[in-house]
Every structure is written in structure tokens, then in C-alpha cells.
Amino acid sequence: MFFRGCEEVRYNNEVDIKKSKTFSRDDGMKTSLVILTALTILLTIGVVHNQKIVNKMESSIGYKLDSLETTINARVDFNKLRSLPAPVQKYFMHVLKDGQPIIKSAKFKQHGKLLTENKGKKWLTFEADYYATPLSPGFFWNAKIFMIPFFHIRVLDSYHRGIGSGLVRLLSLWTIEKDSDHQEINSGALHRYLAEAVWFPTALLPQSGVRWDTLDKSSAIATLSDHGVTISLEFRFNKIGEVVAVYSPGRWGKFEGVYKQAAWEGHYSDYVIEKWGMLVPRKGEVGWYEGNELQTVWKGEILEVIYK
């Protein structure tokens, strides 16, 4: 009886343990479902809220195509390029067609990798929509940067009428950084616009407000003024007339929370995208110099281009 009683007690304990494990597993599943549901709700709210911000920014900056109806009949005229530096003439005649319409707006999708800090070591992937208005220098960059599963940050950068702006949001919902309208960010944003104009090349024409000065047989200085902001970039060309690099000895950037000027450079390659007879590069990358060494911080690739 004693041994039988022990067996009964042991059996009952095993049953209790099994029940406890079952309840624990069920509770864990319920907790996981609650957390997953909460994350889904937050992400949904974030996406909806972010889209409202995007729509508002597009509307206020003027990137809706319906508002871009100026100089409808403007066209490229190679006869007006004869006074430009030789490598610049060669570039335009290589990537443009004589008589083609001037680009009023450009939209394209990007993906690639970037570093969130200039000295960072972990590359993060991103997807972005980019809008540009060459007739009135401006752009709007809407990027989703992936950190870990179910976790991302949204970056919205823009320039319009002399004002540069930046907004960083966690999960597209919580603002963690915001900056706008001061000399450093305005100048840095216009630098970016001019450098990325290789993706909408009629924006680099003199009739779009760019002044070109000779530097040497394979490079020239482009200067652009807009609403009191004036910047210059060195454009470097290869033998067939493609822009392969841009350079600034002192572009404003934010380093460890503080703005300062530093040498900055971008590279372009793979001129395979052809639209309207134009050629634009598929790949690009940019970085900052530390001493004599270029530290690349952004690598992107164009997936789709739409011009109006």
C-alpha cells in the first residue's frame, strides 16, 4: 500500500505538472498573439499617419503633377550649348536628344544600403520614393529604412524654395528627429538636389538656372542659386561624356549631432536606363572624406523612372 500510495502521488504530480506546462504554453501563445496584434495595430496606424504626412508634404511642396504646368513647350536646343565647357557639351549631347522636351517632374523608386552614422559599421537596407521638380529646384525623398524584423524608421527629406527639411520617425509613427530651414540644412539639401540631377539631366541645363565654368578637360564647376541659397559642385566626366563623379570641398552635414562642413563626393555608374532617348545612371553612391579617405555612407540603385 505504501508503494502504491507513492505511485498515486507521483502520478498526480505528473498530471499537475503536465497541466501547468499546458497552461504555461497556452498563456505564452496568448501573450504572443496580444503582442503581435498590438504591433500590427501600431504599424497600421504608423503607415496611415505617415501617408497623411507624405500627402501633406507633397501638397505643400508642390510636387503634385497638376501644379507643374509651366514652360510646357520648353525643349533642349544643342545650338545654345556651344558656349559651355567642352566636357559639359559632350555630356549633354551624349545623354540628351536635341529637341526633346524639358523634364517638368521626375519620380523614381530606389533601393539600396546606407549607414545611419558616418562611422557606423552596420549597413541597413532601404526602399525609397523620390520626387523632383527641375523647373523649380526641389525634391522630396520618402525612405523606409529596415532595422530588424517588424522594426523600421521613416526618413523624409525635402528641399523647396530655399528651404531644406528633414524628418525621422520610428515605425513611421513617432518623431525622433526634425530639422528645417537654416543655412546648413538649406545648403546641404540644395547640394543634394544638384548632385542627383544626373537622374533628371535637363535640370543641369543653363536654361534651368545652372552656370557652368571650365575646370579642366574632364571636369567643370556647376553653380546653382535658388531663393538666396547658392552652391557649387565639381562634375567629373569620363571619355564618352558620362558624369562619373561629383565633388564638394565643403558640403554642410550633421556629424554626431553637430553641423559642420566636410569634403563630400558622389559616384555614378551603369548608364543603362533610357527614357525619352535620355541616358541616366542606374547606380550611385556617396560619402564623406575623413582626411584623405572617402567613407561611403550611401549606395543606391534606381528601379523605376517616370518623367513628365
TORKOL-4160 file (C-alpha; in steps of 0.2 Angstrom, whole numbers, padded with zeros to 4 digits, m for minus):
308
<pt num="1" X="0000" Y="0000" Z="0000"/>
<pt num="2" X="0014" Y="0012" Z="0004"/>
<pt num="3" X="0022" Y="0009" Z="m0013"/>
<pt num="4" X="0005" Y="0010" Z="m0021"/>
<pt num="5" X="0002" Y="0027" Z="m0012"/>
<pt num="6" X="0018" Y="0034" Z="m0018"/>
<pt num="7" X="0014" Y="0029" Z="m0036"/>
<pt num="8" X="m0003" Y="0038" Z="m0035"/>
<pt num="9" X="0005" Y="0053" Z="m0028"/>
<pt num="10" X="0019" Y="0053" Z="m0041"/>
<pt num="11" X="0006" Y="0051" Z="m0054"/>
<pt num="12" X="m0005" Y="0065" Z="m0048"/>
<pt num="13" X="0011" Y="0076" Z="m0048"/>
<pt num="14" X="0015" Y="0072" Z="m0066"/>
<pt num="15" X="m0003" Y="0076" Z="m0071"/>
<pt num="16" X="m0002" Y="0093" Z="m0062"/>
<pt num="17" X="0015" Y="0096" Z="m0070"/>
<pt num="18" X="0008" Y="0092" Z="m0087"/>
<pt num="19" X="m0007" Y="0104" Z="m0084"/>
<pt num="20" X="0005" Y="0118" Z="m0078"/>
<pt num="21" X="0015" Y="0116" Z="m0094"/>
<pt num="22" X="0000" Y="0116" Z="m0105"/>
<pt num="23" X="m0007" Y="0132" Z="m0096"/>
<pt num="24" X="0010" Y="0140" Z="m0097"/>
<pt num="25" X="0011" Y="0136" Z="m0116"/>
<pt num="26" X="m0007" Y="0142" Z="m0119"/>
<pt num="27" X="m0003" Y="0158" Z="m0109"/>
<pt num="28" X="0013" Y="0161" Z="m0119"/>
<pt num="29" X="0003" Y="0159" Z="m0135"/>
<pt num="30" X="m0010" Y="0171" Z="m0129"/>
<pt num="31" X="0004" Y="0184" Z="m0124"/>
<pt num="32" X="0012" Y="0182" Z="m0141"/>
<pt num="33" X="m0004" Y="0185" Z="m0150"/>
<pt num="34" X="m0008" Y="0200" Z="m0140"/>
<pt num="35" X="0010" Y="0207" Z="m0143"/>
<pt num="36" X="0008" Y="0203" Z="m0162"/>
<pt num="37" X="m0009" Y="0211" Z="m0163"/>
<pt num="38" X="m0003" Y="0227" Z="m0154"/>
<pt num="39" X="0012" Y="0228" Z="m0166"/>
<pt num="40" X="0001" Y="0226" Z="m0181"/>
<pt num="41" X="m0011" Y="0240" Z="m0175"/>
<pt num="42" X="0004" Y="0251" Z="m0172"/>
<pt num="43" X="0011" Y="0248" Z="m0189"/>
<pt num="44" X="m0005" Y="0251" Z="m0197"/>
<pt num="45" X="m0008" Y="0267" Z="m0188"/>
<pt num="46" X="0010" Y="0272" Z="m0192"/>
<pt num="47" X="0008" Y="0268" Z="m0211"/>
<pt num="48" X="m0009" Y="0278" Z="m0211"/>
<pt num="49" X="m0001" Y="0293" Z="m0201"/>
<pt num="50" X="0014" Y="0293" Z="m0212"/>
<pt num="51" X="0004" Y="0293" Z="m0228"/>
<pt num="52" X="m0005" Y="0308" Z="m0222"/>
<pt num="53" X="0011" Y="0317" Z="m0218"/>
<pt num="54" X="0018" Y="0312" Z="m0235"/>
<pt num="55" X="0002" Y="0319" Z="m0244"/>
<pt num="56" X="0003" Y="0335" Z="m0234"/>
<pt num="57" X="0022" Y="0337" Z="m0238"/>
<pt num="58" X="0019" Y="0333" Z="m0257"/>
<pt num="59" X="0005" Y="0346" Z="m0257"/>
<pt num="60" X="0014" Y="0360" Z="m0248"/>
<pt num="61" X="0030" Y="0357" Z="m0258"/>
<pt num="62" X="0021" Y="0357" Z="m0274"/>
<pt num="63" X="0025" Y="0340" Z="m0281"/>
<pt num="64" X="0008" Y="0336" Z="m0287"/>
<pt num="65" X="0009" Y="0335" Z="m0306"/>
<pt num="66" X="m0006" Y="0345" Z="m0309"/>
<pt num="67" X="0003" Y="0360" Z="m0302"/>
<pt num="68" X="0018" Y="0358" Z="m0314"/>
<pt num="69" X="0011" Y="0367" Z="m0330"/>
<pt num="70" X="0024" Y="0380" Z="m0333"/>
<pt num="71" X="0035" Y="0381" Z="m0349"/>
<pt num="72" X="0026" Y="0366" Z="m0357"/>
<pt num="73" X="0034" Y="0369" Z="m0374"/>
<pt num="74" X="0052" Y="0371" Z="m0367"/>
<pt num="75" X="0064" Y="0359" Z="m0377"/>
<pt num="76" X="0083" Y="0355" Z="m0377"/>
<pt num="77" X="0092" Y="0365" Z="m0390"/>
<pt num="78" X="0110" Y="0360" Z="m0394"/>
<pt num="79" X="0114" Y="0376" Z="m0403"/>
<pt num="80" X="0113" Y="0385" Z="m0386"/>
<pt num="81" X="0126" Y="0374" Z="m0378"/>
<pt num="82" X="0141" Y="0380" Z="m0389"/>
<pt num="83" X="0147" Y="0392" Z="m0375"/>
<pt num="84" X="0148" Y="0378" Z="m0362"/>
<pt num="85" X="0164" Y="0370" Z="m0357"/>
<pt num="86" X="0169" Y="0356" Z="m0369"/>
<pt num="87" X="0166" Y="0341" Z="m0357"/>
<pt num="88" X="0149" Y="0348" Z="m0352"/>
<pt num="89" X="0143" Y="0350" Z="m0370"/>
<pt num="90" X="0149" Y="0332" Z="m0373"/>
<pt num="91" X="0139" Y="0326" Z="m0358"/>
<pt num="92" X="0123" Y="0334" Z="m0364"/>
<pt num="93" X="0125" Y="0328" Z="m0382"/>
<pt num="94" X="0128" Y="0310" Z="m0375"/>
<pt num="95" X="0113" Y="0309" Z="m0363"/>
<pt num="96" X="0100" Y="0320" Z="m0371"/>
<pt num="97" X="0092" Y="0322" Z="m0388"/>
<pt num="98" X="0091" Y="0338" Z="m0397"/>
<pt num="99" X="0073" Y="0345" Z="m0397"/>
<pt num="100" X="0067" Y="0334" Z="m0383"/>
<pt num="101" X="0055" Y="0341" Z="m0370"/>
<pt num="102" X="0062" Y="0348" Z="m0354"/>
<pt num="103" X="0058" Y="0337" Z="m0339"/>
<pt num="104" X="0045" Y="0346" Z="m0328"/>
<pt num="105" X="0044" Y="0332" Z="m0315"/>
<pt num="106" X="0053" Y="0316" Z="m0311"/>
<pt num="107" X="0048" Y="0301" Z="m0300"/>
<pt num="108" X="0058" Y="0286" Z="m0297"/>
<pt num="109" X="0060" Y="0271" Z="m0285"/>
<pt num="110" X="0076" Y="0267" Z="m0276"/>
<pt num="111" X="0083" Y="0253" Z="m0265"/>
<pt num="112" X="0100" Y="0251" Z="m0258"/>
<pt num="113" X="0110" Y="0252" Z="m0242"/>
<pt num="114" X="0116" Y="0266" Z="m0230"/>
<pt num="115" X="0124" Y="0269" Z="m0214"/>
<pt num="116" X="0115" Y="0279" Z="m0201"/>
<pt num="117" X="0131" Y="0286" Z="m0194"/>
<pt num="118" X="0146" Y="0292" Z="m0203"/>
<pt num="119" X="0157" Y="0280" Z="m0194"/>
<pt num="120" X="0145" Y="0266" Z="m0192"/>
<pt num="121" X="0149" Y="0248" Z="m0197"/>
<pt num="122" X="0132" Y="0241" Z="m0200"/>
<pt num="123" X="0124" Y="0243" Z="m0217"/>
<pt num="124" X="0105" Y="0245" Z="m0217"/>
<pt num="125" X="0094" Y="0242" Z="m0232"/>
<pt num="126" X="0081" Y="0255" Z="m0238"/>
<pt num="127" X="0067" Y="0257" Z="m0250"/>
<pt num="128" X="0063" Y="0275" Z="m0256"/>
<pt num="129" X="0052" Y="0285" Z="m0267"/>
<pt num="130" X="0060" Y="0301" Z="m0274"/>
<pt num="131" X="0051" Y="0316" Z="m0282"/>
<pt num="132" X="0060" Y="0330" Z="m0291"/>
<pt num="133" X="0054" Y="0347" Z="m0299"/>
<pt num="134" X="0068" Y="0353" Z="m0311"/>
<pt num="135" X="0059" Y="0369" Z="m0316"/>
<pt num="136" X="0058" Y="0375" Z="m0298"/>
<pt num="137" X="0073" Y="0366" Z="m0289"/>
<pt num="138" X="0066" Y="0354" Z="m0277"/>
<pt num="139" X="0065" Y="0336" Z="m0271"/>
<pt num="140" X="0056" Y="0325" Z="m0259"/>
<pt num="141" X="0063" Y="0309" Z="m0253"/>
<pt num="142" X="0052" Y="0296" Z="m0244"/>
<pt num="143" X="0063" Y="0282" Z="m0237"/>
<pt num="144" X="0059" Y="0267" Z="m0226"/>
<pt num="145" X="0075" Y="0260" Z="m0218"/>
<pt num="146" X="0074" Y="0242" Z="m0211"/>
<pt num="147" X="0082" Y="0239" Z="m0194"/>
<pt num="148" X="0076" Y="0222" Z="m0188"/>
<pt num="149" X="0061" Y="0212" Z="m0192"/>
<pt num="150" X="0045" Y="0222" Z="m0189"/>
<pt num="151" X="0055" Y="0237" Z="m0185"/>
<pt num="152" X="0060" Y="0252" Z="m0196"/>
<pt num="153" X="0062" Y="0271" Z="m0197"/>
<pt num="154" X="0055" Y="0283" Z="m0209"/>
<pt num="155" X="0066" Y="0297" Z="m0216"/>
<pt num="156" X="0058" Y="0311" Z="m0226"/>
<pt num="157" X="0070" Y="0324" Z="m0233"/>
<pt num="158" X="0065" Y="0338" Z="m0244"/>
<pt num="159" X="0070" Y="0355" Z="m0252"/>
<pt num="160" X="0058" Y="0368" Z="m0259"/>
<pt num="161" X="0060" Y="0387" Z="m0262"/>
<pt num="162" X="0076" Y="0388" Z="m0252"/>
<pt num="163" X="0070" Y="0378" Z="m0238"/>
<pt num="164" X="0078" Y="0361" Z="m0233"/>
<pt num="165" X="0069" Y="0349" Z="m0221"/>
<pt num="166" X="0072" Y="0333" Z="m0213"/>
<pt num="167" X="0061" Y="0321" Z="m0203"/>
<pt num="168" X="0065" Y="0305" Z="m0195"/>
<pt num="169" X="0050" Y="0294" Z="m0187"/>
<pt num="170" X="0051" Y="0277" Z="m0178"/>
<pt num="171" X="0040" Y="0264" Z="m0186"/>
<pt num="172" X="0033" Y="0279" Z="m0196"/>
<pt num="173" X="0024" Y="0284" Z="m0181"/>
<pt num="174" X="0035" Y="0293" Z="m0168"/>
<pt num="175" X="0045" Y="0308" Z="m0172"/>
<pt num="176" X="0063" Y="0306" Z="m0166"/>
<pt num="177" X="0072" Y="0320" Z="m0176"/>
<pt num="178" X="0066" Y="0335" Z="m0185"/>
<pt num="179" X="0075" Y="0349" Z="m0193"/>
<pt num="180" X="0071" Y="0363" Z="m0205"/>
<pt num="181" X="0076" Y="0380" Z="m0213"/>
<pt num="182" X="0093" Y="0386" Z="m0208"/>
<pt num="183" X="0109" Y="0389" Z="m0218"/>
<pt num="184" X="0117" Y="0372" Z="m0215"/>
<pt num="185" X="0102" Y="0361" Z="m0220"/>
<pt num="186" X="0096" Y="0373" Z="m0234"/>
<pt num="187" X="0113" Y="0372" Z="m0242"/>
<pt num="188" X="0116" Y="0354" Z="m0239"/>
<pt num="189" X="0099" Y="0350" Z="m0247"/>
<pt num="190" X="0102" Y="0360" Z="m0262"/>
<pt num="191" X="0119" Y="0351" Z="m0264"/>
<pt num="192" X="0110" Y="0335" Z="m0264"/>
<pt num="193" X="0097" Y="0341" Z="m0277"/>
<pt num="194" X="0111" Y="0347" Z="m0289"/>
<pt num="195" X="0121" Y="0331" Z="m0287"/>
<pt num="196" X="0106" Y="0320" Z="m0290"/>
<pt num="197" X="0101" Y="0330" Z="m0306"/>
<pt num="198" X="0110" Y="0317" Z="m0316"/>
<pt num="199" X="0094" Y="0307" Z="m0314"/>
<pt num="200" X="0084" Y="0321" Z="m0322"/>
<pt num="201" X="0098" Y="0329" Z="m0333"/>
<pt num="202" X="0088" Y="0343" Z="m0341"/>
<pt num="203" X="0089" Y="0351" Z="m0324"/>
<pt num="204" X="0108" Y="0354" Z="m0327"/>
<pt num="205" X="0105" Y="0364" Z="m0342"/>
<pt num="206" X="0109" Y="0383" Z="m0342"/>
<pt num="207" X="0090" Y="0386" Z="m0345"/>
<pt num="208" X="0087" Y="0378" Z="m0329"/>
<pt num="209" X="0097" Y="0390" Z="m0320"/>
<pt num="210" X="0114" Y="0381" Z="m0319"/>
<pt num="211" X="0130" Y="0391" Z="m0323"/>
<pt num="212" X="0145" Y="0381" Z="m0329"/>
<pt num="213" X="0163" Y="0386" Z="m0328"/>
<pt num="214" X="0178" Y="0377" Z="m0335"/>
<pt num="215" X="0190" Y="0367" Z="m0323"/>
<pt num="216" X="0200" Y="0356" Z="m0335"/>
<pt num="217" X="0197" Y="0345" Z="m0350"/>
<pt num="218" X="0187" Y="0332" Z="m0340"/>
<pt num="219" X="0178" Y="0342" Z="m0326"/>
<pt num="220" X="0168" Y="0358" Z="m0324"/>
<pt num="221" X="0160" Y="0368" Z="m0310"/>
<pt num="222" X="0141" Y="0369" Z="m0309"/>
<pt num="223" X="0134" Y="0383" Z="m0299"/>
<pt num="224" X="0116" Y="0385" Z="m0294"/>
<pt num="225" X="0107" Y="0399" Z="m0285"/>
<pt num="226" X="0089" Y="0397" Z="m0278"/>
<pt num="227" X="0080" Y="0408" Z="m0265"/>
<pt num="228" X="0096" Y="0416" Z="m0258"/>
<pt num="229" X="0105" Y="0399" Z="m0257"/>
<pt num="230" X="0120" Y="0397" Z="m0269"/>
<pt num="231" X="0130" Y="0381" Z="m0270"/>
<pt num="232" X="0144" Y="0374" Z="m0282"/>
<pt num="233" X="0149" Y="0356" Z="m0287"/>
<pt num="234" X="0163" Y="0349" Z="m0297"/>
<pt num="235" X="0157" Y="0337" Z="m0310"/>
<pt num="236" X="0169" Y="0325" Z="m0317"/>
<pt num="237" X="0166" Y="0316" Z="m0334"/>
<pt num="238" X="0173" Y="0301" Z="m0342"/>
<pt num="239" X="0179" Y="0299" Z="m0360"/>
<pt num="240" X="0162" Y="0296" Z="m0368"/>
<pt num="241" X="0154" Y="0310" Z="m0359"/>
<pt num="242" X="0145" Y="0302" Z="m0344"/>
<pt num="243" X="0146" Y="0311" Z="m0326"/>
<pt num="244" X="0155" Y="0298" Z="m0316"/>
<pt num="245" X="0158" Y="0309" Z="m0300"/>
<pt num="246" X="0153" Y="0325" Z="m0291"/>
<pt num="247" X="0163" Y="0333" Z="m0278"/>
<pt num="248" X="0162" Y="0347" Z="m0265"/>
<pt num="249" X="0176" Y="0353" Z="m0254"/>
<pt num="250" X="0164" Y="0358" Z="m0240"/>
<pt num="251" X="0146" Y="0352" Z="m0240"/>
<pt num="252" X="0136" Y="0355" Z="m0224"/>
<pt num="253" X="0132" Y="0339" Z="m0215"/>
<pt num="254" X="0127" Y="0333" Z="m0197"/>
<pt num="255" X="0141" Y="0324" Z="m0188"/>
<pt num="256" X="0137" Y="0317" Z="m0170"/>
<pt num="257" X="0123" Y="0330" Z="m0169"/>
<pt num="258" X="0133" Y="0345" Z="m0174"/>
<pt num="259" X="0133" Y="0353" Z="m0192"/>
<pt num="260" X="0150" Y="0356" Z="m0200"/>
<pt num="261" X="0157" Y="0357" Z="m0217"/>
<pt num="262" X="0167" Y="0342" Z="m0224"/>
<pt num="263" X="0173" Y="0336" Z="m0241"/>
<pt num="264" X="0159" Y="0326" Z="m0250"/>
<pt num="265" X="0159" Y="0315" Z="m0265"/>
<pt num="266" X="0147" Y="0305" Z="m0276"/>
<pt num="267" X="0150" Y="0292" Z="m0289"/>
<pt num="268" X="0138" Y="0286" Z="m0304"/>
<pt num="269" X="0139" Y="0271" Z="m0315"/>
<pt num="270" X="0129" Y="0259" Z="m0326"/>
<pt num="271" X="0121" Y="0271" Z="m0339"/>
<pt num="272" X="0108" Y="0259" Z="m0345"/>
<pt num="273" X="0092" Y="0267" Z="m0341"/>
<pt num="274" X="0085" Y="0275" Z="m0356"/>
<pt num="275" X="0069" Y="0286" Z="m0356"/>
<pt num="276" X="0064" Y="0298" Z="m0370"/>
<pt num="277" X="0080" Y="0294" Z="m0378"/>
<pt num="278" X="0090" Y="0301" Z="m0362"/>
<pt num="279" X="0103" Y="0291" Z="m0353"/>
<pt num="280" X="0104" Y="0291" Z="m0334"/>
<pt num="281" X="0114" Y="0280" Z="m0322"/>
<pt num="282" X="0106" Y="0266" Z="m0313"/>
<pt num="283" X="0118" Y="0266" Z="m0298"/>
<pt num="284" X="0125" Y="0279" Z="m0287"/>
<pt num="285" X="0135" Y="0280" Z="m0270"/>
<pt num="286" X="0140" Y="0295" Z="m0259"/>
<pt num="287" X="0152" Y="0298" Z="m0245"/>
<pt num="288" X="0161" Y="0310" Z="m0234"/>
<pt num="289" X="0180" Y="0312" Z="m0233"/>
<pt num="290" X="0189" Y="0309" Z="m0217"/>
<pt num="291" X="0207" Y="0316" Z="m0220"/>
<pt num="292" X="0211" Y="0309" Z="m0237"/>
<pt num="293" X="0200" Y="0294" Z="m0236"/>
<pt num="294" X="0182" Y="0293" Z="m0243"/>
<pt num="295" X="0170" Y="0285" Z="m0232"/>
<pt num="296" X="0155" Y="0279" Z="m0242"/>
<pt num="297" X="0138" Y="0280" Z="m0232"/>
<pt num="298" X="0125" Y="0278" Z="m0246"/>
<pt num="299" X="0123" Y="0265" Z="m0260"/>
<pt num="300" X="0108" Y="0266" Z="m0271"/>
<pt num="301" X="0100" Y="0259" Z="m0287"/>
<pt num="302" X="0086" Y="0265" Z="m0297"/>
<pt num="303" X="0072" Y="0253" Z="m0300"/>
<pt num="304" X="0059" Y="0263" Z="m0310"/>
<pt num="305" X="0059" Y="0281" Z="m0318"/>
<pt num="306" X="0044" Y="0291" Z="m0323"/>
<pt num="307" X="0046" Y="0308" Z="m0331"/>
<pt num="308" X="0033" Y="0321" Z="m0336"/>
